[in-house]
């Protein structure tokens, strides 16, 4: 997965991803917290996805959301792995 910072200011962070999974997960977590965040397609012919985050401290909010997604995916991985073992 490739990630590139497009804009990095105190109140705005914008990133570009080559996959839509992580930006959608982050935008979902941020939106649940009341943070202005959305995913967009910069151009229909270019396979990339943008994540736009606006908050008083956008970078801090993004880091916090990333930690939450990492924790939730870790829990999901453990559950799925356990289910796969029990099906053998």
MODELLER restraints for C-alpha pairs under 7 A, 6 or more apart:
rsr = mdl.restraints
at = mdl.atoms
rsr.add(forms.Gaussian(group=physical.xy_distance, feature=features.Distance(at['CA:1:A'], at['CA:18:A']), mean=6.25, stdev=0.5))
rsr.add(forms.Gaussian(group=physical.xy_distance, feature=features.Distance(at['CA:1:A'], at['CA:19:A']), mean=6.76, stdev=0.5))
rsr.add(forms.Gaussian(group=physical.xy_distance, feature=features.Distance(at['CA:2:A'], at['CA:17:A']), mean=5.76, stdev=0.5))
rsr.add(forms.Gaussian(group=physical.xy_distance, feature=features.Distance(at['CA:2:A'], at['CA:18:A']), mean=5.67, stdev=0.5))
rsr.add(forms.Gaussian(group=physical.xy_distance, feature=features.Distance(at['CA:3:A'], at['CA:15:A']), mean=6.77, stdev=0.5))
rsr.add(forms.Gaussian(group=physical.xy_distance, feature=features.Distance(at['CA:3:A'], at['CA:16:A']), mean=5.64, stdev=0.5))
rsr.add(forms.Gaussian(group=physical.xy_distance, feature=features.Distance(at['CA:3:A'], at['CA:17:A']), mean=4.76, stdev=0.5))
rsr.add(forms.Gaussian(group=physical.xy_distance, feature=features.Distance(at['CA:4:A'], at['CA:15:A']), mean=5.56, stdev=0.5))
rsr.add(forms.Gaussian(group=physical.xy_distance, feature=features.Distance(at['CA:4:A'], at['CA:16:A']), mean=5.11, stdev=0.5))
rsr.add(forms.Gaussian(group=physical.xy_distance, feature=features.Distance(at['CA:4:A'], at['CA:17:A']), mean=6.70, stdev=0.5))
rsr.add(forms.Gaussian(group=physical.xy_distance, feature=features.Distance(at['CA:5:A'], at['CA:14:A']), mean=6.14, stdev=0.5))
rsr.add(forms.Gaussian(group=physical.xy_distance, feature=features.Distance(at['CA:5:A'], at['CA:15:A']), mean=4.48, stdev=0.5))
rsr.add(forms.Gaussian(group=physical.xy_distance, feature=features.Distance(at['CA:5:A'], at['CA:16:A']), mean=6.36, stdev=0.5))
rsr.add(forms.Gaussian(group=physical.xy_distance, feature=features.Distance(at['CA:6:A'], at['CA:14:A']), mean=5.29, stdev=0.5))
rsr.add(forms.Gaussian(group=physical.xy_distance, feature=features.Distance(at['CA:6:A'], at['CA:15:A']), mean=5.23, stdev=0.5))
rsr.add(forms.Gaussian(group=physical.xy_distance, feature=features.Distance(at['CA:6:A'], at['CA:16:A']), mean=6.63, stdev=0.5))
rsr.add(forms.Gaussian(group=physical.xy_distance, feature=features.Distance(at['CA:7:A'], at['CA:13:A']), mean=5.39, stdev=0.5))
rsr.add(forms.Gaussian(group=physical.xy_distance, feature=features.Distance(at['CA:7:A'], at['CA:14:A']), mean=4.85, stdev=0.5))
rsr.add(forms.Gaussian(group=physical.xy_distance, feature=features.Distance(at['CA:7:A'], at['CA:15:A']), mean=6.94, stdev=0.5))
rsr.add(forms.Gaussian(group=physical.xy_distance, feature=features.Distance(at['CA:8:A'], at['CA:14:A']), mean=6.51, stdev=0.5))
rsr.add(forms.Gaussian(group=physical.xy_distance, feature=features.Distance(at['CA:10:A'], at['CA:56:A']), mean=6.81, stdev=0.5))
rsr.add(forms.Gaussian(group=physical.xy_distance, feature=features.Distance(at['CA:10:A'], at['CA:57:A']), mean=5.40, stdev=0.5))
rsr.add(forms.Gaussian(group=physical.xy_distance, feature=features.Distance(at['CA:10:A'], at['CA:58:A']), mean=6.12, stdev=0.5))
rsr.add(forms.Gaussian(group=physical.xy_distance, feature=features.Distance(at['CA:10:A'], at['CA:59:A']), mean=6.95, stdev=0.5))
rsr.add(forms.Gaussian(group=physical.xy_distance, feature=features.Distance(at['CA:11:A'], at['CA:54:A']), mean=5.59, stdev=0.5))
rsr.add(forms.Gaussian(group=physical.xy_distance, feature=features.Distance(at['CA:11:A'], at['CA:55:A']), mean=5.15, stdev=0.5))
rsr.add(forms.Gaussian(group=physical.xy_distance, feature=features.Distance(at['CA:11:A'], at['CA:56:A']), mean=4.87, stdev=0.5))
rsr.add(forms.Gaussian(group=physical.xy_distance, feature=features.Distance(at['CA:11:A'], at['CA:57:A']), mean=5.33, stdev=0.5))
rsr.add(forms.Gaussian(group=physical.xy_distance, feature=features.Distance(at['CA:11:A'], at['CA:58:A']), mean=5.16, stdev=0.5))
rsr.add(forms.Gaussian(group=physical.xy_distance, feature=features.Distance(at['CA:12:A'], at['CA:53:A']), mean=5.68, stdev=0.5))
rsr.add(forms.Gaussian(group=physical.xy_distance, feature=features.Distance(at['CA:12:A'], at['CA:54:A']), mean=4.63, stdev=0.5))
rsr.add(forms.Gaussian(group=physical.xy_distance, feature=features.Distance(at['CA:12:A'], at['CA:55:A']), mean=6.57, stdev=0.5))
rsr.add(forms.Gaussian(group=physical.xy_distance, feature=features.Distance(at['CA:12:A'], at['CA:58:A']), mean=5.51, stdev=0.5))
rsr.add(forms.Gaussian(group=physical.xy_distance, feature=features.Distance(at['CA:13:A'], at['CA:52:A']), mean=6.05, stdev=0.5))
rsr.add(forms.Gaussian(group=physical.xy_distance, feature=features.Distance(at['CA:13:A'], at['CA:53:A']), mean=5.22, stdev=0.5))
rsr.add(forms.Gaussian(group=physical.xy_distance, feature=features.Distance(at['CA:13:A'], at['CA:54:A']), mean=6.66, stdev=0.5))
rsr.add(forms.Gaussian(group=physical.xy_distance, feature=features.Distance(at['CA:13:A'], at['CA:58:A']), mean=5.94, stdev=0.5))
rsr.add(forms.Gaussian(group=physical.xy_distance, feature=features.Distance(at['CA:13:A'], at['CA:59:A']), mean=6.42, stdev=0.5))
rsr.add(forms.Gaussian(group=physical.xy_distance, feature=features.Distance(at['CA:14:A'], at['CA:50:A']), mean=6.86, stdev=0.5))
rsr.add(forms.Gaussian(group=physical.xy_distance, feature=features.Distance(at['CA:14:A'], at['CA:51:A']), mean=5.53, stdev=0.5))
rsr.add(forms.Gaussian(group=physical.xy_distance, feature=features.Distance(at['CA:14:A'], at['CA:52:A']), mean=4.52, stdev=0.5))
rsr.add(forms.Gaussian(group=physical.xy_distance, feature=features.Distance(at['CA:14:A'], at['CA:53:A']), mean=6.24, stdev=0.5))
rsr.add(forms.Gaussian(group=physical.xy_distance, feature=features.Distance(at['CA:15:A'], at['CA:50:A']), mean=5.57, stdev=0.5))
rsr.add(forms.Gaussian(group=physical.xy_distance, feature=features.Distance(at['CA:15:A'], at['CA:51:A']), mean=5.22, stdev=0.5))
rsr.add(forms.Gaussian(group=physical.xy_distance, feature=features.Distance(at['CA:15:A'], at['CA:52:A']), mean=6.75, stdev=0.5))
rsr.add(forms.Gaussian(group=physical.xy_distance, feature=features.Distance(at['CA:16:A'], at['CA:48:A']), mean=6.53, stdev=0.5))
rsr.add(forms.Gaussian(group=physical.xy_distance, feature=features.Distance(at['CA:16:A'], at['CA:49:A']), mean=5.58, stdev=0.5))
rsr.add(forms.Gaussian(group=physical.xy_distance, feature=features.Distance(at['CA:16:A'], at['CA:50:A']), mean=4.49, stdev=0.5))
rsr.add(forms.Gaussian(group=physical.xy_distance, feature=features.Distance(at['CA:16:A'], at['CA:51:A']), mean=6.44, stdev=0.5))
rsr.add(forms.Gaussian(group=physical.xy_distance, feature=features.Distance(at['CA:17:A'], at['CA:48:A']), mean=5.62, stdev=0.5))
rsr.add(forms.Gaussian(group=physical.xy_distance, feature=features.Distance(at['CA:17:A'], at['CA:49:A']), mean=5.18, stdev=0.5))
rsr.add(forms.Gaussian(group=physical.xy_distance, feature=features.Distance(at['CA:17:A'], at['CA:50:A']), mean=6.27, stdev=0.5))
rsr.add(forms.Gaussian(group=physical.xy_distance, feature=features.Distance(at['CA:18:A'], at['CA:47:A']), mean=6.40, stdev=0.5))
rsr.add(forms.Gaussian(group=physical.xy_distance, feature=features.Distance(at['CA:18:A'], at['CA:48:A']), mean=4.62, stdev=0.5))
rsr.add(forms.Gaussian(group=physical.xy_distance, feature=features.Distance(at['CA:18:A'], at['CA:49:A']), mean=6.25, stdev=0.5))
rsr.add(forms.Gaussian(group=physical.xy_distance, feature=features.Distance(at['CA:19:A'], at['CA:48:A']), mean=6.69, stdev=0.5))
rsr.add(forms.Gaussian(group=physical.xy_distance, feature=features.Distance(at['CA:19:A'], at['CA:49:A']), mean=6.73, stdev=0.5))
rsr.add(forms.Gaussian(group=physical.xy_distance, feature=features.Distance(at['CA:20:A'], at['CA:49:A']), mean=6.10, stdev=0.5))
rsr.add(forms.Gaussian(group=physical.xy_distance, feature=features.Distance(at['CA:23:A'], at['CA:39:A']), mean=6.43, stdev=0.5))
rsr.add(forms.Gaussian(group=physical.xy_distance, feature=features.Distance(at['CA:23:A'], at['CA:51:A']), mean=5.79, stdev=0.5))
rsr.add(forms.Gaussian(group=physical.xy_distance, feature=features.Distance(at['CA:24:A'], at['CA:39:A']), mean=6.42, stdev=0.5))
rsr.add(forms.Gaussian(group=physical.xy_distance, feature=features.Distance(at['CA:25:A'], at['CA:69:A']), mean=6.93, stdev=0.5))
rsr.add(forms.Gaussian(group=physical.xy_distance, feature=features.Distance(at['CA:26:A'], at['CA:65:A']), mean=5.98, stdev=0.5))
rsr.add(forms.Gaussian(group=physical.xy_distance, feature=features.Distance(at['CA:26:A'], at['CA:66:A']), mean=6.48, stdev=0.5))
rsr.add(forms.Gaussian(group=physical.xy_distance, feature=features.Distance(at['CA:26:A'], at['CA:69:A']), mean=6.91, stdev=0.5))
rsr.add(forms.Gaussian(group=physical.xy_distance, feature=features.Distance(at['CA:27:A'], at['CA:37:A']), mean=5.30, stdev=0.5))
rsr.add(forms.Gaussian(group=physical.xy_distance, feature=features.Distance(at['CA:27:A'], at['CA:38:A']), mean=5.53, stdev=0.5))
rsr.add(forms.Gaussian(group=physical.xy_distance, feature=features.Distance(at['CA:27:A'], at['CA:39:A']), mean=6.76, stdev=0.5))
rsr.add(forms.Gaussian(group=physical.xy_distance, feature=features.Distance(at['CA:29:A'], at['CA:65:A']), mean=5.99, stdev=0.5))
rsr.add(forms.Gaussian(group=physical.xy_distance, feature=features.Distance(at['CA:30:A'], at['CA:37:A']), mean=6.26, stdev=0.5))
rsr.add(forms.Gaussian(group=physical.xy_distance, feature=features.Distance(at['CA:30:A'], at['CA:65:A']), mean=6.25, stdev=0.5))
rsr.add(forms.Gaussian(group=physical.xy_distance, feature=features.Distance(at['CA:31:A'], at['CA:37:A']), mean=6.09, stdev=0.5))
rsr.add(forms.Gaussian(group=physical.xy_distance, feature=features.Distance(at['CA:35:A'], at['CA:54:A']), mean=6.83, stdev=0.5))
rsr.add(forms.Gaussian(group=physical.xy_distance, feature=features.Distance(at['CA:35:A'], at['CA:55:A']), mean=6.24, stdev=0.5))
rsr.add(forms.Gaussian(group=physical.xy_distance, feature=features.Distance(at['CA:36:A'], at['CA:53:A']), mean=5.86, stdev=0.5))
rsr.add(forms.Gaussian(group=physical.xy_distance, feature=features.Distance(at['CA:36:A'], at['CA:54:A']), mean=5.26, stdev=0.5))
rsr.add(forms.Gaussian(group=physical.xy_distance, feature=features.Distance(at['CA:36:A'], at['CA:55:A']), mean=6.72, stdev=0.5))
rsr.add(forms.Gaussian(group=physical.xy_distance, feature=features.Distance(at['CA:37:A'], at['CA:52:A']), mean=5.44, stdev=0.5))
rsr.add(forms.Gaussian(group=physical.xy_distance, feature=features.Distance(at['CA:37:A'], at['CA:53:A']), mean=4.40, stdev=0.5))
rsr.add(forms.Gaussian(group=physical.xy_distance, feature=features.Distance(at['CA:37:A'], at['CA:54:A']), mean=6.38, stdev=0.5))
rsr.add(forms.Gaussian(group=physical.xy_distance, feature=features.Distance(at['CA:38:A'], at['CA:51:A']), mean=5.82, stdev=0.5))
rsr.add(forms.Gaussian(group=physical.xy_distance, feature=features.Distance(at['CA:38:A'], at['CA:52:A']), mean=5.49, stdev=0.5))
rsr.add(forms.Gaussian(group=physical.xy_distance, feature=features.Distance(at['CA:38:A'], at['CA:53:A']), mean=6.88, stdev=0.5))
rsr.add(forms.Gaussian(group=physical.xy_distance, feature=features.Distance(at['CA:39:A'], at['CA:49:A']), mean=6.71, stdev=0.5))
rsr.add(forms.Gaussian(group=physical.xy_distance, feature=features.Distance(at['CA:39:A'], at['CA:50:A']), mean=5.45, stdev=0.5))
rsr.add(forms.Gaussian(group=physical.xy_distance, feature=features.Distance(at['CA:39:A'], at['CA:51:A']), mean=4.59, stdev=0.5))
rsr.add(forms.Gaussian(group=physical.xy_distance, feature=features.Distance(at['CA:39:A'], at['CA:52:A']), mean=6.45, stdev=0.5))
rsr.add(forms.Gaussian(group=physical.xy_distance, feature=features.Distance(at['CA:40:A'], at['CA:49:A']), mean=5.75, stdev=0.5))
rsr.add(forms.Gaussian(group=physical.xy_distance, feature=features.Distance(at['CA:40:A'], at['CA:50:A']), mean=5.11, stdev=0.5))
rsr.add(forms.Gaussian(group=physical.xy_distance, feature=features.Distance(at['CA:40:A'], at['CA:51:A']), mean=6.59, stdev=0.5))
rsr.add(forms.Gaussian(group=physical.xy_distance, feature=features.Distance(at['CA:41:A'], at['CA:48:A']), mean=6.47, stdev=0.5))
rsr.add(forms.Gaussian(group=physical.xy_distance, feature=features.Distance(at['CA:41:A'], at['CA:49:A']), mean=4.87, stdev=0.5))
rsr.add(forms.Gaussian(group=physical.xy_distance, feature=features.Distance(at['CA:41:A'], at['CA:50:A']), mean=6.13, stdev=0.5))
rsr.add(forms.Gaussian(group=physical.xy_distance, feature=features.Distance(at['CA:42:A'], at['CA:48:A']), mean=6.95, stdev=0.5))
rsr.add(forms.Gaussian(group=physical.xy_distance, feature=features.Distance(at['CA:42:A'], at['CA:49:A']), mean=6.49, stdev=0.5))
rsr.add(forms.Gaussian(group=physical.xy_distance, feature=features.Distance(at['CA:42:A'], at['CA:50:A']), mean=6.61, stdev=0.5))
